[in-house]
Amino acid sequence: MPNEEYIEAVLTLVERIPPGRVMSYGAVAEWVRERCGRGSARTVGNVMARYGGGVPWHRVVAANGRLQPGLEERARRLLTAEGVPFRGERVDMARAQWWPEEP
């Protein structure tokens, strides 16, 4: 399990994702890895599953735009309300993906 620094970095970043935008688990992992030196998309998924209830968890999706298994309906409602574009059942990553401007 990741340490507190890693968990905090993931949750802080997810809190920064603006409404109407998303990041993939891999993008979150890449950003956090640049700061903490470790982590993977799977680790981000574990952090989100255990600790992500207090942040906009629905804004973190698979790289292909697929929504969180078991939470697809709820995530889609939340994302649609924020204006996130979809292509069928998946988020249109080309239009919705976000990356923090500051390091």
Buried (B, 14 or more C-beta within 10 A) or exposed (E): EBEEEBBBBBBEBBEBBEEBBBBBBBBBBBBBBEBBEEBBBEBBBBBBEEBBEEBBBBBBBBEEBBBBEEEEEEBBEBBEEBEBBBEEEBBBBEEBBBEEEEE
